[in-house]
């Protein structure tokens, strides 16, 4: 009978003979996305030479080049594109594993990615986040202000754990909960001819100099659509990018504006302001909380959603 062949003589695949380091895969993803070894090193807080050695070792482990290097930067090879696609999923799975393991002990910890529209950031979130972070000091909330459409897209793409924006029909895969009522109001100088009215129709508003806010944003698009339905132009005397800037323009007497009640309450406290409800059915605006449908959710994410509904 012949003797069994020693295990050390068996042929080994690259994945068996060389370890694929998840950290090196992450560095490769950064370089492929950035198109530059130097920029990737800056993003990942590692020396460019160390990043280069890591990527060279990774290519050796796979047994094939993953990047085409040139003075203009780097681009993935065909094999590199495959590693990029699957490596991104691997990195996301590892990050989710870390969050899940951290959620297993008694104290909530980790980072919750929160995207919210401008009126939510101004009018509602600061106080609720203060309470949440006092209850869960080990949880970090990474807040980014975005238009509602971008908030929904970020939730769908799993770039945001939680979103807050104007209530709207949602695509499949998202859950939503009521957050707050935030109807639209007309903000105008105290001595304005319309300042003593109990309510104002949008047609009345359009007869006066107009101050626009966040051109191209959700509110701006909606108001332009409403004006077009009335057959009236909506031409702004001044357009600015934030609600506080709108209220300063109103304070200076440059025109009137339509803003959410939350923004009017936050910035229109001067005695030179008047706030009048916009008397239109579509002005009854609600905000909602959005999240990608996941079961189970990380405990910190579920806790923030519960707090925002309170």
Protein Blocks (a to p, Z undefined) as FASTA:
>chain_A
ZZdddfklpccdfklmpccdfklmmmmmmmmmnopaklmmmmnopafklmmmmmmmmmmm
nopafbdcdfkbccddfklmmmmmmmmmmmmmmmmmmmmmmmmmmbdcdjddddddfklm
mmmmmmmmmmmmmmmmmbccddddddfklmmmmmmnopafbdcdddddddehiacddfbd
cdddddddfklmklmpcbdcfklmmmpccddehehiaklmmmmmmmmmnopacddfbdcf
bfklmmmmmmnopaccdddfklmmmmmmbfkbccdddddfklmccddddddddddddfkl
mmmmmmmmZZ
